[in-house]
């Protein structure tokens, strides 16, 4: 409302595009945020939008600067958890933990307090303090049976921390509880649960590619391969032919030997009969 009408419309259009694209195309959202920032850098909403666009692109230093500027303009504390997470992104988990214990946290609404708890647990994990991270997430919000907008993310973070600490049985239980509360599929808890149960997922696209390979037309063989195969076939034919001829020769020799024996027998009989005929 502090901008001239035409300028206000231009800025608002860019902010709308930031909101539309920040999840599916963070880089495009960031580009729109820079336009809005160039047009109206003294508007808190513009600085906040620029901060979230930079945060989505992992530009944590830039995001933190924009969030601080927006906070100075409004005096609010709503951005406190995401500012602490920027400190984590910059490799300063100790600073994030310090912010988690600051008086500003008490001024946050319930959703932001849960978010601050998630950031603090993440900072503990950054420092390899797994058990401390688990304790940080243990809260009335985690134990509650009612499903709130933050329930799935809180349960998921708790299950993931348990698994990292080697407490697989408890982790499975909390991944299952996450699935129950995650109606819109904002986490991959169902996949994590399936992995713990030993279910293996097969990529259908890979199967199709494998089937396609088995159905491909055989490529022409190289000339040297063809010649080698022809030589092998010739050797086989020659071997078979030679074996056949050898067998035939053996058979003929056997027949000749039989004939010779018969002739000798016939001559022997003739010699035996000759004296008898002469005597008679």
C-alpha positions, 0 to 999 in steps of 0.5 A: 500500500505504500507504493504507487498503484502501477508500481505496486501492481508490478511488484505484486505480480512478481511476488505472486510468481515467486510463490507459484514457482518456489517449490517446482522451479526455485531458480525462476522464483529467485529471478522474480524475487530479484526483480521485485527487490529491485523495484521495492527494496524497502517493502518488508514483504518483498524482502521476506519473499527474496529471503525465501527464494534465496533459501530455496536455492541454498543461498543461505547468507543472502537469505539470512540478510533478507530475513534480518532486513524484513524483521527489522522492518516489521519487528516480528519474530515469525522468521526466527526458525528459518533464520536459525536454519540459515545458520545451520546452512552456513555451518554454524549449528552452535549459533542455531542452538543459541537461537533455539534458546533465545526469548524470541522462541517464547513469542512464536506460535505453536507451528513456529515453535515446532519448527524451531524444535526441528531446527534445533534437533537438526543442529544437534545432528550436525554436531553428531549429537544423535541422542540429544537430537532425539531428546530435543524432538520428544515433546507433547506435540510428538506424543499427541494423537491429534494430527496437525499440519506439523505432525508428519514432519515432526514424526518423520524427523524423530523416526529418522533420528532413531534410525541414525542412532541404530534404534531400528525397531523404534524407527520403524514404529515412528515411520509407520505413525508418520505414514498415518499422519502424512495424508498429502505425501509430504514425506517419503515415510512410506518408502522408508518403512518399506525399506525397513521391511525389506521391500525392494522397488524395481524400476519399470523403465529399466525392465522395459529397456532390458526387454527391448535389448532381448528383442533387438535384431542381431547386428551383422557379424564382422567378416573375420567372424564369418570366415572363422565360422565357415572354417569351423563348419568346413572342419566339421563337414570334413571330419564327418566325411572322413569318418564316413569314408573310413567306416566304408573302407573298413567295411569293404576290407572286412567283406574282402577278408570274408570272401578270401576265407570262403574261397579258401574253404571252397578250395579245401573242400575241392581238394578233399573231394578229388581223391574220392572221385578218383578212387571211385 
